[in-house]
Amino acid sequence: MIRGVGCDVTRVARFANVDPAHVLSAAELLLYDAFGIAARKAEFLAGRFAVKEAIVKASTLRLSVKSMPSIVVLNDVNGRPYLESGQFPGFRAWLSISHEAEYAIGLCILESD
């Protein structure tokens, strides 16, 4: 059963000068640091911000933007994003992140049995 849906869209340019530690977990920072191009780093950061905002919007938990580093979104072997953290016990999270030119979007569907 679907328990929540969240969506967020943001401009990539907003993240050119944002401290990535305010958004990313330690595991995500490793991925971020591996990118050599500043534009790709901003795109990655914007995508993670958007999907984490979508997770917060979909959840019934009261999370704030300050909670973002505690939400861990990684990618499986096929590149699909998934929620790593156990912050949502009993829920399955379906995530999608996309970026095109100047925008990034994140989508989250929270489902339970």
Secondary structure, DSSP 8 states (H G I E B T S, - for coil): -EEEEEEEEEEGGGGTTS-GGGT--HHHHHHHHH---HHHHHHHHHHHHHHHHHHHHH-SS---GGGGGGS-EEE-TTS-EEE-SSSSTT-EEEEEEEEETTEEEEEEEEE--
